């Protein structure tokens, strides 16, 4: 079955053509063609090892493509023209060495790097607002190393938000966050798209959360097997067919994606 693609309108933010990426001599993703426009909230799902994080790392320039092209606002990854326009929250972003002494507020302030001057122009109102949006007001002066895993994750998300980046990429931001914080964060991200015109690309194993929030979903397993509106995301039997696995074990296989 061929992947379904959503035709979006508006300013094009990301354009990927025929992308393939190899890691340790092995092709991880291939034949990736993807367009994302301004204001979209796109969720990427797929089983473990399907290439989700690899795709994000290629987009931000941390991995080089084996073939194909990536353009963000018309420029390749790591271009100086993209400084300040991309907010990136990696899986490892919330891990800090125990000897690091930096408060939540100081960490969030690092996101105020000016793209024009290359200096930190700390706008305390922006920092305060970002901290409030992720619900960390009570611990804003606490060392990041003393926070719980979920609190650290929210802190690094606040750092991306305070930068006022237009294109925000998140790799598994819901890990370690409790239900109330997760729902608050997802509502925030949705508001950023609708009210601020932000564009969000998020990888998550939480299929239920993605289906309730993202405007568009991508099912990735080496290549894109589905790309379309969330309300057209296939059921388990169709996903099993897309993955080429026996329907008898499809529920077990696909449920593992949500673990």
C-alpha positions in Angstrom: 0.0 0.0 0.0 1.3 3.4 -0.9 1.7 6.1 1.8 -1.1 8.7 1.9 0.2 12.3 1.8 -1.5 15.4 3.1 -1.6 18.4 0.8 -1.1 21.4 3.0 -1.3 25.1 2.2 0.7 28.1 3.4 4.4 29.0 3.7 6.6 25.9 3.2 8.9 25.5 6.2 10.5 22.1 5.5 11.1 20.3 2.2 12.7 16.9 2.1 13.3 15.1 -1.2 14.5 11.5 -1.7 16.3 11.5 1.6 18.3 8.4 2.8 20.5 8.3 5.9 23.0 5.6 6.8 24.4 4.9 10.3 27.2 2.5 10.9 27.0 1.4 7.3 23.3 0.5 7.5 20.5 2.3 5.8 18.2 3.5 8.6 15.7 5.7 6.5 15.3 5.9 2.8 13.2 7.5 0.1 11.9 10.1 2.5 9.8 12.8 0.8 8.2 15.3 3.1 6.8 18.8 3.1 5.7 20.7 6.2 4.0 24.1 6.1 3.7 26.9 8.6 1.3 26.3 11.5 1.2 22.5 11.2 1.5 20.2 14.2 2.9 17.0 12.8 3.4 13.9 14.9 5.8 11.1 13.8 5.1 7.6 15.2 6.5 4.2 14.5 8.0 1.1 16.2 11.4 1.2 17.9 14.3 1.4 15.5 12.1 2.7 12.7 14.2 5.8 12.1 12.2 8.5 13.9 15.0 10.1 15.8 17.4 9.6 12.8 15.0 11.7 10.7 15.0 14.6 13.3 18.8 14.4 13.6 19.2 14.7 9.9 16.8 17.7 9.8 18.8 19.6 12.4 22.1 18.7 10.7 23.4 16.3 13.4 23.5 13.5 10.8 24.6 13.8 7.2 22.3 12.5 4.5 23.5 9.6 2.3 21.4 10.9 -0.5 18.6 13.4 -1.2 18.2 16.9 0.2 16.8 18.8 3.1 15.7 22.5 3.0 14.4 24.5 5.9 13.1 27.9 4.9 15.0 27.2 1.7 18.3 26.7 3.4 20.2 23.4 4.2 20.6 22.3 7.8 23.1 24.3 9.9 22.9 27.3 7.6 23.6 30.6 9.4 20.3 31.9 8.1 18.5 29.4 10.4 20.0 30.7 13.6 17.2 31.5 16.0 14.5 30.1 13.8 14.6 26.4 15.0 13.9 25.1 18.5 15.3 21.6 19.0 14.6 19.4 22.1 16.5 16.2 21.8 15.9 13.0 23.9 19.1 13.8 25.8 18.4 17.5 26.4 17.0 16.9 29.8 20.1 15.0 31.1 22.6 17.1 33.0 25.8 16.1 34.9 25.3 16.2 38.6 28.2 18.7 39.0 26.4 21.3 36.8 25.0 24.2 38.8 22.4 26.1 36.8 19.0 27.0 37.9 15.8 26.5 35.8 15.6 30.2 35.2 19.2 30.4 34.0 18.7 27.4 31.8 15.6 28.9 30.2 17.4 32.2 29.7 20.0 30.4 27.5 17.2 30.3 24.9 17.2 34.0 24.4 20.2 34.0 22.1 19.6 36.7 19.4 20.0 35.5 15.8 21.0 39.0 14.7 23.5 40.0 17.4 24.7 36.5 18.6 24.4 37.8 22.2 22.1 36.7 24.9 19.5 39.4 25.3 17.7 38.2 28.4 14.1 39.3 28.3 12.9 38.4 31.8 9.2 38.7 30.9 9.7 36.1 28.1 11.6 33.8 30.5 8.9 34.1 33.1 6.2 33.4 30.6 8.0 30.3 29.3 8.5 29.0 32.8 4.8 29.5 33.6 3.7 27.8 30.4 5.5 24.6 31.4 4.4 24.9 35.1 7.8 25.3 36.8 7.2 28.6 38.6 7.7 26.9 42.0 11.2 25.5 41.1 12.5 28.2 38.8 15.4 29.0 41.2 16.3 25.3 41.9 19.3 23.7 40.3 18.3 21.6 37.3 20.3 18.7 38.7 17.9 18.5 41.6 14.7 18.2 39.5 12.8 15.1 38.6 13.1 13.7 35.0 9.8 15.2 34.0 10.7 18.6 35.4 14.0 18.7 33.6 12.1 17.8 30.4 9.7 20.7 30.9 12.7 23.0 31.6 14.4 22.3 28.3 11.1 22.7 26.4 10.7 26.1 28.1 14.2 26.9 26.8 13.1 26.2 23.2 9.9 28.2 23.7 11.6 31.2 25.1 13.7 31.5 22.0 10.6 32.3 20.0 11.7 29.9 17.3 9.3 29.5 14.5 9.9 25.8 13.9 10.0 23.5 16.9 11.3 19.9 16.8 10.8 17.6 19.8 12.1 14.1 20.2 10.0 12.1 22.8 9.1 15.2 24.9 6.4 13.3 26.8 8.8 10.7 28.4 8.9 11.1 32.2 6.0 13.6 32.3 2.9 12.7 34.3 -0.6 12.8 32.8 -1.5 16.3 33.9 1.7 17.8 32.8 1.5 15.9 29.5 -2.0 17.2 28.8 -1.0 20.7 29.7 2.1 20.5 27.4 0.1 19.1 24.5 -2.5 21.9 24.9 0.3 24.4 24.9 1.8 23.1 21.7 -1.6 23.1 20.0 -2.1 26.8 21.1 1.4 27.7 19.7 0.3 26.4 16.3 -3.1 28.0 16.3 -2.4 31.3 18.0 1.3 31.9 17.3 1.7 30.3 13.9 4.5 28.0 15.2 5.2 24.8 13.3 5.8 21.7 15.3 7.3 18.3 14.4 7.2 15.9 17.3 8.3 12.3 17.7 6.5 10.2 20.3 5.7 6.7 21.3 2.5 7.9 22.9 0.2 7.1 20.0 -2.9 8.1 21.9 -1.6 11.5 22.8 -0.5 12.2 19.2 -3.8 11.2 17.8 -5.6 13.5 20.2 -3.4 16.5 19.4 -1.5 16.5 16.1 -3.2 17.8 13.0 -1.3 15.4 10.8 0.4 12.1 11.5 3.3 10.3 9.8 3.9 6.5 10.3 7.6 5.9 9.7 9.3 2.5 9.4 12.5 2.9 7.3 10.3 5.0 4.9 7.1 6.9 5.2 4.2 4.4 5.1 1.4 6.9 6.0 1.3 10.7 5.9 -2.1 12.3 6.3 -4.7 13.9 8.6 -5.0 12.5 12.1 -8.6 11.4 11.6 -7.5 9.2 8.7 -4.7 7.4 10.6 -5.2 3.7 9.9 -6.4 1.2 12.4 -4.3 -1.7 13.7 -5.2 -4.1 10.8 -4.2 -1.5 8.2 -1.0 -0.7 10.1 -0.2 -4.4 10.1 -0.6 -4.4 6.4 1.5 -1.3 6.0 4.3 -3.0 8.0 4.0 -6.3 6.2 3.3 -8.4 9.3 0.9 -11.2 9.9 -2.4 -9.7 11.2 -2.5 -12.4 13.9 0.3 -10.7 15.7 -0.4 -7.1 14.6 -1.9 -6.0 17.9 1.1 -7.2 19.9 3.6 -5.7 17.5 1.9 -2.3 17.2 1.0 -2.0 20.9 4.8 -2.1 21.5 5.0 1.2 19.7 3.1 2.8 22.5 5.3 1.5 25.3 
